[in-house]
Amino acid sequence: MTNNGDNSLIGINPNGVNNSSIDEPDYNGGPLHLNRNPRTNGNNYFDTTVFSMNTLGTPGNAKRRFFYGPGADNYDIALAKSLTLADSKSLLFRIEGFNFLNHTQFNGPGAIDGNIGSSTSGNAINAAPPRILQGAIKFNF
């Protein structure tokens, strides 16, 4: 396997914890110390000292995906009000909120850096968009 020099994406470096290739790192069996809230408790999501690069030409002993990322805590909301103007005419007002409570969402393959050769290894490096609000007015006739 070759490395093209771009280690910014999980799966590019063949020795990443969350990668998509077949090489896995060595795991010494220590506790992972998972940080369930990397937003407020520092950026480190798991203890990277329990992993090391596997010996060249040998598979690492870490099982693929034996622990999961922080996950999602997402709440969406929609409010609608219809007003009748005449027998066949009405207005519909609608407001929608996505991630309404504005929880930081560290989920997806690029959220936690699983590249053990990176300076940000084990850190939460990417989050989903924050709260999004939108409104609409619909005239029915």
N, CA, C and O atoms as a MOPAC input file, in Angstrom:
PM7 MOZYME 1SCF
protein

 N      0.83800 1    -1.17300 1     0.00000 1
 C      0.00000 1     0.00000 1     0.00000 1
 C      0.87900 1     1.23100 1     0.00000 1
 O      1.95200 1     1.25100 1     0.60200 1
 N      0.41200 1     2.24300 1    -0.67600 1
 C      1.17500 1     3.48000 1    -0.74000 1
 C      0.37200 1     4.60100 1    -0.12400 1
 O     -0.85500 1     4.53500 1    -0.04300 1
 N      1.06600 1     5.61700 1     0.30400 1
 C      0.44700 1     6.78700 1     0.89700 1
 C      0.76100 1     7.95900 1    -0.00900 1
 O      1.92900 1     8.22800 1    -0.29000 1
 N     -0.26000 1     8.65700 1    -0.47000 1
 C     -0.03700 1     9.74500 1    -1.40000 1
 C      0.34100 1    11.05600 1    -0.71800 1
 O      0.43700 1    12.08100 1    -1.39300 1
 N      0.55300 1    11.05800 1     0.57200 1
 C      0.98300 1    12.25300 1     1.30000 1
 C     -0.15700 1    13.05200 1     1.89900 1
 O      0.09500 1    13.90600 1     2.74900 1
 N     -1.39800 1    12.81900 1     1.49900 1
 C     -2.53400 1    13.55100 1     2.04300 1
 C     -3.14200 1    12.72300 1     3.16300 1
 O     -3.92500 1    11.81100 1     2.89800 1
 N     -2.79500 1    13.02300 1     4.41400 1
 C     -3.28700 1    12.27000 1     5.57000 1
 C     -4.47300 1    12.93900 1     6.23000 1
 O     -4.83400 1    12.58000 1     7.35100 1
 N     -5.10100 1    13.92400 1     5.55100 1
 C     -6.16500 1    14.68300 1     6.18100 1
 C     -7.48400 1    13.92100 1     6.23600 1
 O     -8.34200 1    14.26300 1     7.05000 1
 N     -7.67400 1    12.92000 1     5.41700 1
 C     -8.91900 1    12.17400 1     5.40500 1
 C     -8.72200 1    10.78500 1     5.98600 1
 O     -7.70700 1    10.13700 1     5.73500 1
 N     -9.69000 1    10.33400 1     6.76000 1
 C     -9.60700 1     8.97700 1     7.29300 1
 C     -9.71400 1     8.01900 1     6.12800 1
 O    -10.57900 1     8.18200 1     5.26800 1
 N     -8.86500 1     7.04400 1     6.08800 1
 C     -8.86500 1     6.07400 1     5.01600 1
 C     -7.70800 1     6.26100 1     4.06000 1
 O     -7.38400 1     5.34300 1     3.30700 1
 N     -7.07600 1     7.41900 1     4.06700 1
 C     -5.93900 1     7.65400 1     3.17300 1
 C     -4.70300 1     6.94800 1     3.71100 1
 O     -4.02000 1     6.23600 1     2.97400 1
 N     -4.41300 1     7.14400 1     5.00300 1
 C     -3.26400 1     6.48700 1     5.60500 1
 C     -3.69300 1     5.08200 1     6.00700 1
 O     -4.67100 1     4.94400 1     6.74300 1
 N     -3.01000 1     4.04000 1     5.56100 1
 C     -3.49000 1     2.68500 1     5.81600 1
 C     -3.41800 1     2.24700 1     7.27500 1
 O     -3.87600 1     1.14500 1     7.57500 1
 N     -2.88200 1     3.02500 1     8.18800 1
 C     -2.78500 1     2.59000 1     9.57700 1
 C     -3.72500 1     3.34700 1    10.50700 1
 O     -3.51400 1     3.32500 1    11.71900 1
 N     -4.74900 1     4.01200 1     9.99300 1
 C     -5.67100 1     4.75800 1    10.83700 1
 C     -6.62500 1     3.86000 1    11.59400 1
 O     -6.92000 1     2.75300 1    11.14200 1
 N     -7.11500 1     4.31500 1    12.74100 1
 C     -8.03400 1     3.53800 1    13.56700 1
 C     -9.38500 1     3.37100 1    12.87400 1
 O     -9.97400 1     2.29200 1    12.93500 1
 N     -9.88200 1     4.41500 1    12.21900 1
 C    -11.20200 1     4.36600 1    11.58700 1
 C    -11.11700 1     4.23800 1    10.07200 1
 O    -12.07900 1     4.57700 1     9.38300 1
 N    -10.03600 1     3.77700 1     9.54600 1
 C     -9.82900 1     3.83200 1     8.10500 1
 C    -10.61000 1     2.76500 1     7.36000 1
 O    -11.27900 1     1.92300 1     7.95800 1
 N    -10.50900 1     2.82300 1     6.05300 1
 C    -11.23700 1     1.87300 1     5.21300 1
 C    -10.33700 1     0.83200 1     4.57700 1
 O    -10.81900 1    -0.00800 1     3.81700 1
 N     -9.05800 1     0.86100 1     4.86200 1
 C     -8.16200 1    -0.13600 1     4.27300 1
 C     -7.99700 1    -1.31100 1     5.22300 1
 O     -8.69200 1    -1.38900 1     6.23600 1
 N     -7.08000 1    -2.23300 1     4.90800 1
 C     -6.97700 1    -3.45100 1     5.70600 1
 C     -5.97400 1    -3.36600 1     6.84800 1
 O     -6.05700 1    -4.16200 1     7.78300 1
 N     -5.02900 1    -2.43000 1     6.80600 1
 C     -4.06300 1    -2.31300 1     7.89800 1
 C     -4.71800 1    -1.70000 1     9.13000 1
 O     -5.47700 1    -0.73800 1     9.01500 1
 N     -4.43500 1    -2.24000 1    10.28100 1
 C     -4.93200 1    -1.72000 1    11.54200 1
 C     -3.74400 1    -1.52300 1    12.47600 1
 O     -2.72700 1    -2.19900 1    12.32100 1
 N     -3.84800 1    -0.62300 1    13.43200 1
 C     -2.74300 1    -0.42600 1    14.37200 1
 C     -2.69100 1    -1.53800 1    15.40700 1
 O     -3.57900 1    -2.38800 1    15.46900 1
 N     -1.65500 1    -1.52200 1    16.20800 1
 C     -1.56400 1    -2.43500 1    17.34700 1
 C     -2.25400 1    -1.77800 1    18.54300 1
 O     -2.10800 1    -0.57700 1    18.76500 1
 N     -2.99500 1    -2.55800 1    19.30000 1
 C     -3.72600 1    -2.08800 1    20.48000 1
 C     -3.16600 1    -2.82100 1    21.68700 1
 O     -3.11700 1    -4.05100 1    21.69900 1
 N     -2.73800 1    -2.06700 1    22.71700 1
 C     -2.09800 1    -2.70200 1    23.86900 1
 C     -3.08800 1    -3.16600 1    24.93600 1
 O     -2.66900 1    -3.69800 1    25.96400 1
 N     -4.38400 1    -2.97900 1    24.71600 1
 C     -5.39600 1    -3.48300 1    25.63700 1
 C     -5.76300 1    -2.54000 1    26.76600 1
 O     -6.60600 1    -2.88000 1    27.59500 1
 N     -5.15100 1    -1.35900 1    26.82300 1
 C     -5.46200 1    -0.39800 1    27.87600 1
 C     -6.83000 1     0.23200 1    27.69300 1
 O     -7.45000 1     0.07300 1    26.64100 1
 N     -7.31400 1     0.95100 1    28.71400 1
 C     -8.62100 1     1.60000 1    28.59300 1
 C     -8.58000 1     2.74200 1    27.57900 1
 O     -7.58200 1     3.45500 1    27.46900 1
 N     -9.67200 1     2.90200 1    26.84400 1
 C     -9.75200 1     3.94100 1    25.81800 1
 C    -10.06100 1     5.32100 1    26.38600 1
 O     -9.76200 1     6.32600 1    25.74000 1
 N    -10.65000 1     5.39500 1    27.57000 1
 C    -11.04100 1     6.66000 1    28.19100 1
 C    -11.83100 1     7.51800 1    27.20200 1
 O    -11.43300 1     8.64200 1    26.89500 1
 N    -12.95100 1     6.98500 1    26.70400 1
 C    -13.76100 1     7.70200 1    25.72800 1
 C    -14.33600 1     8.97400 1    26.34200 1
 O    -14.92300 1     8.94000 1    27.42400 1
 N    -14.16600 1    10.07900 1    25.65500 1
 C    -14.65900 1    11.38100 1    26.07600 1
 C    -15.98800 1    11.61500 1    25.37300 1
 O    -16.00200 1    11.92100 1    24.18000 1
 N    -17.09100 1    11.48000 1    26.07300 1
 C    -18.42200 1    11.58600 1    25.46100 1
 C    -18.77800 1    13.00100 1    25.03700 1
 O    -19.73400 1    13.18900 1    24.28500 1
 N    -18.03900 1    13.99400 1    25.49600 1
 C    -18.32000 1    15.37400 1    25.10400 1
 C    -17.01300 1    16.08200 1    24.74500 1
 O    -16.51700 1    16.88900 1    25.53100 1
 N    -16.44500 1    15.79000 1    23.56300 1
 C    -15.16500 1    16.39900 1    23.19900 1
 C    -15.24000 1    17.90600 1    22.98100 1
 O    -14.20500 1    18.55900 1    22.84700 1
 N    -16.44100 1    18.46800 1    22.94500 1
 C    -16.59900 1    19.90800 1    22.76400 1
 C    -16.18400 1    20.66700 1    24.02200 1
 O    -15.53800 1    21.71100 1    23.92600 1
 N    -16.54600 1    20.15500 1    25.20200 1
 C    -16.27300 1    20.88500 1    26.44200 1
 C    -15.14100 1    20.28500 1    27.26200 1
 O    -14.56500 1    20.97000 1    28.10700 1
 N    -14.81700 1    19.03200 1    27.03300 1
 C    -13.78800 1    18.36800 1    27.82800 1
 C    -12.48200 1    18.20600 1    27.04900 1
 O    -11.79400 1    17.19800 1    27.21300 1
 N    -12.13400 1    19.16500 1    26.21900 1
 C    -10.96500 1    19.02900 1    25.36000 1
 C    -11.35800 1    18.32900 1    24.08200 1
 O    -12.43400 1    17.73500 1    24.00300 1
 N    -10.51400 1    18.38900 1    23.09400 1
 C    -10.85200 1    17.80800 1    21.79700 1
 C    -10.58500 1    16.32100 1    21.69900 1
 O    -11.05700 1    15.68300 1    20.75800 1
 N     -9.84600 1    15.74400 1    22.63400 1
 C     -9.46100 1    14.34800 1    22.51800 1
 C    -10.64900 1    13.44900 1    22.82500 1
 O    -11.22000 1    13.52500 1    23.91300 1
 N    -11.03100 1    12.58600 1    21.86400 1
 C    -12.16600 1    11.69300 1    22.06700 1
 C    -11.74000 1    10.36200 1    22.66400 1
 O    -12.48900 1     9.78700 1    23.45400 1
 N    -10.57200 1     9.85500 1    22.31600 1
 C    -10.10200 1     8.60600 1    22.90100 1
 C     -8.60800 1     8.70800 1    23.17600 1
 O     -7.91500 1     9.54700 1    22.60200 1
 N     -8.12000 1     7.83800 1    24.06600 1
 C     -6.71700 1     7.83000 1    24.46300 1
 C     -5.88900 1     7.18800 1    23.36300 1
 O     -5.99400 1     5.98500 1    23.12100 1
 N     -5.06900 1     7.98700 1    22.69700 1
 C     -4.27300 1     7.47900 1    21.57400 1
 C     -3.03000 1     6.73200 1    22.02100 1
 O     -2.38900 1     6.06900 1    21.20500 1
 N     -2.67400 1     6.82200 1    23.29300 1
 C     -1.45900 1     6.14900 1    23.75200 1
 C     -1.61000 1     4.63100 1    23.79800 1
 O     -0.61400 1     3.91900 1    23.92900 1
 N     -2.83300 1     4.12800 1    23.69300 1
 C     -3.04300 1     2.67900 1    23.70300 1
 C     -2.86400 1     2.06400 1    22.31600 1
 O     -2.96900 1     0.84700 1    22.16500 1
 N     -2.59500 1     2.88800 1    21.30500 1
 C     -2.37700 1     2.41600 1    19.93800 1
 C     -0.96400 1     2.72600 1    19.49500 1
 O     -0.37700 1     3.72800 1    19.90400 1
 N     -0.42300 1     1.85900 1    18.65800 1
 C      0.88900 1     2.10900 1    18.04800 1
 C      0.85900 1     1.57200 1    16.62400 1
 O      0.01300 1     0.74900 1    16.27400 1
 N      1.79300 1     2.04900 1    15.80800 1
 C      1.86900 1     1.60400 1    14.42300 1
 C      2.20800 1     0.11700 1    14.39800 1
 O      3.05100 1    -0.35500 1    15.16100 1
 N      1.54300 1    -0.60800 1    13.51400 1
 C      1.86000 1    -2.02700 1    13.37500 1
 C      3.18100 1    -2.18400 1    12.63300 1
 O      3.58100 1    -1.30500 1    11.87000 1
 N      3.84000 1    -3.28400 1    12.85400 1
 C      5.10600 1    -3.57000 1    12.17900 1
 C      4.85000 1    -3.72300 1    10.69400 1
 O      3.89500 1    -4.38300 1    10.28600 1
 N      5.70000 1    -3.11600 1     9.89000 1
 C      5.55100 1    -3.16200 1     8.44600 1
 C      5.46000 1    -4.61200 1     7.96500 1
 O      6.29700 1    -5.44600 1     8.30900 1
 N      4.44800 1    -4.89000 1     7.17700 1
 C      4.26000 1    -6.24100 1     6.63500 1
 C      3.44200 1    -7.16300 1     7.50400 1
 O      3.19000 1    -8.30600 1     7.12200 1
 N      3.01300 1    -6.68900 1     8.68100 1
 C      2.18900 1    -7.52300 1     9.56300 1
 C      0.88600 1    -6.79600 1     9.86000 1
 O      0.87100 1    -5.56700 1     9.92200 1
 N     -0.20600 1    -7.52600 1    10.04500 1
 C     -1.45800 1    -6.85800 1    10.41100 1
 C     -1.42800 1    -6.42900 1    11.86800 1
 O     -0.85000 1    -7.11700 1    12.71000 1
 N     -2.04100 1    -5.30800 1    12.16400 1
 C     -2.15300 1    -4.88500 1    13.55900 1
 C     -3.15700 1    -5.75100 1    14.29700 1
 O     -3.95800 1    -6.44100 1    13.66700 1
 N     -3.12600 1    -5.72500 1    15.62200 1
 C     -4.02800 1    -6.57700 1    16.39900 1
 C     -5.32400 1    -5.87500 1    16.80500 1
 O     -6.19200 1    -6.49900 1    17.41500 1
 N     -5.47000 1    -4.58300 1    16.47500 1
 C     -6.71500 1    -3.87000 1    16.80000 1
 C     -7.81900 1    -4.34900 1    15.87500 1
 O     -7.63000 1    -4.43900 1    14.66100 1
 N     -8.96300 1    -4.65400 1    16.44900 1
 C    -10.09300 1    -5.05400 1    15.63000 1
 C    -10.66600 1    -3.81600 1    14.95500 1
 O    -10.64100 1    -2.71900 1    15.51400 1
 N    -11.16200 1    -4.00300 1    13.79100 1
 C    -11.73500 1    -2.88400 1    13.05300 1
 C    -13.04700 1    -2.45700 1    13.69200 1
 O    -13.93200 1    -3.27900 1    13.92600 1
 N    -13.16200 1    -1.17100 1    13.96900 1
 C    -14.38500 1    -0.55600 1    14.52400 1
 C    -14.85000 1    -1.22200 1    15.81400 1
 O    -16.02600 1    -1.56500 1    15.93700 1
 N    -13.95800 1    -1.41000 1    16.76900 1
 C    -14.37700 1    -2.04100 1    18.02700 1
 C    -14.90800 1    -1.02600 1    19.02700 1
 O    -15.34900 1    -1.40600 1    20.11200 1
 N    -14.87500 1     0.25700 1    18.68500 1
 C    -15.60100 1     1.26400 1    19.45300 1
 C    -16.14100 1     2.29600 1    18.48500 1
 O    -15.67100 1     2.41000 1    17.35300 1
 N    -17.14100 1     3.05200 1    18.94100 1
 C    -17.84500 1     3.97400 1    18.06000 1
 C    -17.61000 1     5.40800 1    18.49800 1
 O    -17.20300 1     5.67300 1    19.62900 1
 N    -17.87800 1     6.33500 1    17.57000 1
 C    -17.71400 1     7.76000 1    17.82500 1
 C    -18.79000 1     8.30800 1    18.74700 1
 O    -19.64700 1     7.56400 1    19.22300 1
 N    -18.74500 1     9.61500 1    19.00000 1
 C    -19.65800 1    10.24900 1    19.95100 1
 C    -21.12900 1    10.14700 1    19.58100 1
 O    -21.98400 1    10.24800 1    20.46100 1
 N    -21.45100 1     9.95000 1    18.31000 1
 C    -22.85000 1     9.80500 1    17.91500 1
 C    -23.55300 1    11.13600 1    17.76200 1
 O    -22.91800 1    12.18900 1    17.69400 1
 N    -24.86100 1    11.07600 1    17.70900 1
 C    -25.67300 1    12.26400 1    17.44200 1
 C    -26.68600 1    12.48200 1    18.55500 1
 O    -27.21500 1    11.53200 1    19.13200 1
 N    -26.93800 1    13.72700 1    18.83900 1
 C    -27.97800 1    14.15000 1    19.78000 1
 C    -28.72700 1    15.26600 1    19.06600 1
 O    -28.51000 1    16.44500 1    19.34300 1
 N    -29.61200 1    14.88800 1    18.14300 1
 C    -30.20600 1    15.82600 1    17.21300 1
 C    -31.72200 1    15.88900 1    17.38300 1
 O    -32.38700 1    14.85900 1    17.48600 1
 N    -32.25800 1    17.10400 1    17.41100 1
 C    -33.69100 1    17.30800 1    17.52800 1
 C    -34.13000 1    18.32400 1    16.48200 1
 O    -33.58600 1    19.42600 1    16.40600 1
 N    -35.12700 1    17.94200 1    15.66900 1
 C    -35.69800 1    18.82200 1    14.66000 1
 C    -37.11800 1    19.16900 1    15.07900 1
 O    -37.77200 1    18.41400 1    15.79900 1
 N    -37.58600 1    20.33200 1    14.61300 1
 C    -38.92900 1    20.78600 1    14.97800 1
 C    -39.54700 1    21.50300 1    13.78800 1
 O    -38.84100 1    22.10700 1    12.98000 1
 N    -40.86900 1    21.43400 1    13.68500 1
 C    -41.60100 1    22.16500 1    12.66000 1
 C    -42.90300 1    22.66200 1    13.26700 1
 O    -43.61100 1    21.91600 1    13.94400 1
 N    -43.20900 1    23.91700 1    13.02000 1
 C    -44.46000 1    24.51800 1    13.47200 1
 C    -45.18300 1    25.06900 1    12.25000 1
 O    -44.55800 1    25.70000 1    11.39700 1
 N    -46.48800 1    24.84100 1    12.15500 1
 C    -47.25400 1    25.31300 1    11.00600 1
 C    -48.59000 1    25.87200 1    11.47800 1
 O    -49.19200 1    25.38300 1    12.43500 1
 N    -49.03300 1    26.90900 1    10.78000 1
 C    -50.34400 1    27.51800 1    11.06600 1
 C    -51.01200 1    27.83700 1     9.74000 1
 O    -50.42000 1    28.49000 1     8.88000 1
 N    -52.23000 1    27.38300 1     9.57800 1
 C    -52.99300 1    27.64000 1     8.35800 1
 C    -54.09800 1    28.64900 1     8.66300 1
 O    -54.83400 1    28.50200 1     9.63900 1
 N    -54.20400 1    29.66900 1     7.82100 1
 C    -55.25200 1    30.68400 1     7.96200 1
 C    -56.14100 1    30.66000 1     6.72900 1
 O    -55.64700 1    30.75900 1     5.60600 1
 N    -57.42500 1    30.53100 1     6.92300 1
 C    -58.37800 1    30.55500 1     5.81100 1
 C    -58.73700 1    31.99900 1     5.51100 1
 O    -59.18000 1    32.73200 1     6.39500 1
 N    -58.54300 1    32.41200 1     4.24500 1
 C    -58.83400 1    33.77800 1     3.82700 1
 C    -60.20500 1    33.88400 1     3.17600 1
 O    -60.91900 1    34.86400 1     3.38900 1
 N    -60.57100 1    32.90200 1     2.40100 1
 C    -61.87600 1    32.84400 1     1.73100 1
 C    -62.21100 1    31.36100 1     1.55500 1
 O    -61.49300 1    30.49300 1     2.05300 1
 N    -63.30300 1    31.07800 1     0.84500 1
 C    -63.71800 1    29.69100 1     0.67600 1
 C    -62.63400 1    28.81900 1     0.05300 1
 O    -62.44800 1    27.67800 1     0.47400 1
 N    -61.92700 1    29.32800 1    -0.92600 1
 C    -60.93100 1    28.50600 1    -1.61800 1
 C    -59.51900 1    29.06800 1    -1.50700 1
 O    -58.62200 1    28.62900 1    -2.22800 1
 N    -59.31100 1    30.03000 1    -0.61600 1
 C    -57.98100 1    30.62900 1    -0.46900 1
 C    -57.52400 1    30.51300 1     0.99000 1
 O    -58.30100 1    30.70600 1     1.92500 1
 N    -56.23400 1    30.19100 1     1.14900 1
 C    -55.67700 1    30.09300 1     2.50100 1
 C    -54.17700 1    30.38100 1     2.46700 1
 O    -53.53500 1    30.29400 1     1.42000 1
 N    -53.63800 1    30.72300 1     3.63100 1
 C    -52.20100 1    30.93200 1     3.81500 1
 C    -51.68700 1    29.90100 1     4.81100 1
 O    -52.33400 1    29.61900 1     5.82000 1
 N    -50.53200 1    29.34900 1     4.51900 1
 C    -49.88600 1    28.41500 1     5.43300 1
 C    -48.54300 1    29.01400 1     5.83400 1
 O    -47.70000 1    29.28600 1     4.98000 1
 N    -48.34900 1    29.21700 1     7.12400 1
 C    -47.07300 1    29.68900 1     7.66900 1
 C    -46.36400 1    28.48600 1     8.27900 1
 O    -46.96700 1    27.72000 1     9.03000 1
 N    -45.08400 1    28.32100 1     7.95500 1
 C    -44.33600 1    27.16500 1     8.45400 1
 C    -42.93000 1    27.61300 1     8.86400 1
 O    -42.25400 1    28.33000 1     8.12600 1
 N    -42.50700 1    27.17900 1    10.04500 1
 C    -41.14400 1    27.42300 1    10.54100 1
 C    -40.55100 1    26.06800 1    10.88800 1
 O    -41.18800 1    25.25800 1    11.56200 1
 N    -39.32300 1    25.82200 1    10.42300 1
 C    -38.63800 1    24.56200 1    10.69800 1
 C    -37.29200 1    24.85200 1    11.33100 1
 O    -36.61500 1    25.81300 1    10.96700 1
 N    -36.91000 1    24.01700 1    12.27700 1
 C    -35.60000 1    24.12000 1    12.91300 1
 C    -34.91200 1    22.76200 1    12.88600 1
 O    -35.46600 1    21.75900 1    13.33500 1
 N    -33.69500 1    22.74800 1    12.35200 1
 C    -32.90200 1    21.51600 1    12.29000 1
 C    -31.77700 1    21.63900 1    13.30300 1
 O    -31.12500 1    22.68100 1    13.38200 1
 N    -31.54100 1    20.58400 1    14.08200 1
 C    -30.63300 1    20.63200 1    15.23400 1
 C    -31.07600 1    21.78800 1    16.13700 1
 O    -30.27600 1    22.63200 1    16.53900 1
 N    -32.35700 1    21.79500 1    16.43600 1
 C    -33.00800 1    22.91600 1    17.11500 1
 C    -32.36500 1    23.28300 1    18.45000 1
 O    -32.28500 1    24.46500 1    18.78600 1
 N    -31.90800 1    22.30100 1    19.21300 1
 C    -31.28300 1    22.58900 1    20.51000 1
 C    -29.79300 1    22.91500 1    20.37300 1
 O    -29.11300 1    23.16900 1    21.36700 1
 N    -29.29900 1    22.90500 1    19.14900 1
 C    -27.92500 1    23.30700 1    18.81600 1
 C    -26.86700 1    22.48400 1    19.55100 1
 O    -25.89200 1    23.03700 1    20.05900 1
 N    -27.05800 1    21.15800 1    19.60900 1
 C    -26.04500 1    20.27100 1    20.16800 1
 C    -24.95400 1    20.06000 1    19.12100 1
 O    -25.25600 1    19.87700 1    17.94200 1
 N    -23.71300 1    20.08200 1    19.53300 1
 C    -22.62400 1    19.81300 1    18.60700 1
 C    -22.67900 1    18.35000 1    18.20100 1
 O    -22.73400 1    17.46700 1    19.05600 1
 N    -22.66400 1    18.09100 1    16.89900 1
 C    -22.80900 1    16.74900 1    16.34700 1
 C    -21.46400 1    16.24800 1    15.82800 1
 O    -21.06900 1    16.58500 1    14.71200 1
 N    -20.76600 1    15.45700 1    16.61800 1
 C    -19.51600 1    14.83100 1    16.18000 1
 C    -19.84900 1    13.44200 1    15.66100 1
 O    -19.63900 1    12.44900 1    16.35800 1
 N    -20.36300 1    13.36700 1    14.44600 1
 C    -20.68200 1    12.06600 1    13.86100 1
 C    -20.25800 1    12.05700 1    12.40600 1
 O    -20.01900 1    13.10600 1    11.80700 1
 N    -20.16900 1    10.87700 1    11.85200 1
 C    -19.71700 1    10.73500 1    10.48100 1
 C    -18.26000 1    10.31700 1    10.43900 1
 O    -17.55400 1    10.41700 1    11.44200 1
 N    -17.80200 1     9.84700 1     9.27900 1
 C    -16.44400 1     9.30800 1     9.18600 1
 C    -15.34100 1    10.34400 1     9.37300 1
 O    -14.22000 1     9.97400 1     9.72200 1
 N    -15.61600 1    11.62300 1     9.15300 1
 C    -14.57100 1    12.63100 1     9.28700 1
 C    -14.59800 1    13.39000 1    10.59700 1
 O    -13.87100 1    14.37200 1    10.73700 1
 N    -15.40700 1    12.97800 1    11.56400 1
 C    -15.53600 1    13.72200 1    12.80700 1
 C    -14.35500 1    13.52200 1    13.75000 1
 O    -13.85800 1    14.48500 1    14.33400 1
 N    -13.90800 1    12.28800 1    13.90100 1
 C    -12.79500 1    11.97100 1    14.79300 1
 C    -11.60500 1    11.54200 1    13.93800 1
 O    -11.74000 1    10.68400 1    13.06600 1
 N    -10.44400 1    12.13800 1    14.19000 1
 C     -9.23800 1    11.80100 1    13.42500 1
 C     -8.69300 1    10.45900 1    13.90900 1
 O     -8.20400 1    10.35200 1    15.03400 1
 N     -8.77900 1     9.44800 1    13.06500 1
 C     -8.30200 1     8.11900 1    13.41900 1
 C     -6.93300 1     7.80300 1    12.86400 1
 O     -6.48800 1     6.65800 1    12.95000 1
 N     -6.25100 1     8.78100 1    12.29800 1
 C     -4.92700 1     8.56900 1    11.72700 1
 C     -3.89300 1     8.65800 1    12.84300 1
 O     -3.59200 1     9.75400 1    13.31500 1
 N     -3.34400 1     7.52200 1    13.27400 1
 C     -2.43200 1     7.53700 1    14.42700 1
 C     -1.11500 1     8.22800 1    14.12700 1
 O     -0.34100 1     8.49000 1    15.04800 1
 N     -0.83700 1     8.53100 1    12.86900 1
 C      0.36900 1     9.27400 1    12.52000 1
 C      0.15800 1    10.77700 1    12.50100 1
 O      1.10000 1    11.52400 1    12.23300 1
 N     -1.04700 1    11.23600 1    12.77700 1
 C     -1.38900 1    12.65400 1    12.71000 1
 C     -1.19600 1    13.32900 1    14.06800 1
 O     -1.29300 1    12.68400 1    15.11300 1
 N     -0.92200 1    14.63000 1    14.03900 1
 C     -0.79000 1    15.38100 1    15.29700 1
 C     -2.13400 1    15.56800 1    15.98800 1
 O     -2.16800 1    15.87000 1    17.18100 1
 N     -3.23800 1    15.39700 1    15.27400 1
 C     -4.57700 1    15.52600 1    15.86200 1
 C     -5.24200 1    14.16400 1    16.06100 1
 O     -6.46600 1    14.08800 1    16.17500 1
 N     -4.46600 1    13.10900 1    16.10400 1
 C     -5.00800 1    11.76800 1    16.25900 1
 C     -5.86300 1    11.66000 1    17.51800 1
 O     -5.45400 1    12.07900 1    18.60100 1
 N     -7.06000 1    11.09000 1    17.35600 1
 C     -7.97100 1    10.90600 1    18.48000 1
 C     -8.79700 1    12.12700 1    18.80100 1
 O     -9.62300 1    12.08000 1    19.71300 1
 N     -8.60300 1    13.22700 1    18.08200 1
 C     -9.32700 1    14.46400 1    18.35900 1
 C    -10.58200 1    14.59200 1    17.50900 1
 O    -10.66100 1    14.05900 1    16.40200 1
 N    -11.55800 1    15.31000 1    18.04900 1
 C    -12.73400 1    15.68800 1    17.27400 1
 C    -12.31300 1    16.85200 1    16.38200 1
 O    -11.97600 1    17.92900 1    16.87500 1
 N    -12.33300 1    16.63300 1    15.07300 1
 C    -11.82000 1    17.64700 1    14.14700 1
 C    -12.88600 1    18.21400 1    13.23100 1
 O    -12.62400 1    19.18100 1    12.51600 1
 N    -14.08500 1    17.63900 1    13.23000 1
 C    -15.11500 1    18.09900 1    12.31700 1
 C    -16.48000 1    17.87800 1    12.95600 1
 O    -16.72400 1    16.84500 1    13.57900 1
 N    -17.35600 1    18.84500 1    12.80000 1
 C    -18.70600 1    18.73000 1    13.35400 1
 C    -19.73200 1    19.01700 1    12.26200 1
 O    -19.43900 1    19.70500 1    11.28400 1
 N    -20.91800 1    18.49000 1    12.44100 1
 C    -22.02300 1    18.76300 1    11.52300 1
 C    -22.45600 1    20.22300 1    11.68400 1
 O    -22.07100 1    20.87200 1    12.65600 1
 N    -23.24200 1    20.74300 1    10.75200 1
 C    -23.67000 1    22.15000 1    10.84200 1
 C    -24.42400 1    22.45100 1    12.13600 1
 O    -25.07600 1    21.57100 1    12.69900 1
 N    -24.33300 1    23.70000 1    12.60500 1
 C    -25.08500 1    24.08800 1    13.80800 1
 C    -26.57200 1    24.23300 1    13.50100 1
 O    -27.03500 1    23.81200 1    12.44100 1
 N    -27.30900 1    24.82100 1    14.41500 1
 C    -28.75100 1    25.01600 1    14.25700 1
 C    -29.04900 1    25.72400 1    12.93500 1
 O    -28.39300 1    26.70000 1    12.57200 1
 N    -30.04800 1    25.21000 1    12.23100 1
 C    -30.50700 1    25.82100 1    10.98400 1
 C    -32.00000 1    26.08100 1    11.13200 1
 O    -32.76000 1    25.18000 1    11.48400 1
 N    -32.41800 1    27.31300 1    10.86200 1
 C    -33.83900 1    27.68600 1    10.90700 1
 C    -34.26300 1    28.14200 1     9.52300 1
 O    -33.49600 1    28.78900 1     8.81000 1
 N    -35.48500 1    27.80400 1     9.14700 1
 C    -36.01700 1    28.27900 1     7.87800 1
 C    -37.52500 1    28.48900 1     8.02200 1
 O    -38.19000 1    27.85100 1     8.83900 1
 N    -38.02800 1    29.38500 1     7.21900 1
 C    -39.45600 1    29.68400 1     7.25400 1
 C    -40.03900 1    29.69200 1     5.84800 1
 O    -39.31400 1    29.85600 1     4.86600 1
 N    -41.33900 1    29.51700 1     5.75800 1
 C    -42.01000 1    29.51900 1     4.45300 1
 C    -43.43300 1    30.00800 1     4.62500 1
 O    -44.05700 1    29.82700 1     5.67100 1
 N    -43.93000 1    30.63600 1     3.56400 1
 C    -45.32800 1    31.03400 1     3.49300 1
 C    -45.86800 1    30.47500 1     2.18100 1
 O    -45.26600 1    30.65100 1     1.12100 1
 N    -47.00400 1    29.80300 1     2.26700 1
 C    -47.60400 1    29.18400 1     1.08900 1
 C    -49.01900 1    29.72400 1     0.92300 1
 O    -49.82100 1    29.71100 1     1.85600 1
 N    -49.30600 1    30.19900 1    -0.28500 1
 C    -50.64400 1    30.70900 1    -0.60800 1
 C    -51.35300 1    29.66700 1    -1.46800 1
 O    -50.89700 1    29.35100 1    -2.56700 1
 N    -52.46300 1    29.13700 1    -0.97100 1
 C    -53.25800 1    28.16000 1    -1.70600 1
 C    -54.47500 1    28.84500 1    -2.29900 1
 O    -55.17100 1    29.59700 1    -1.61600 1
 N    -54.73000 1    28.58000 1    -3.57600 1
 C    -55.91400 1    29.15900 1    -4.23000 1
 C    -56.55800 1    28.16800 1    -5.17100 1
 O    -57.56400 1    28.48300 1    -5.80600 1

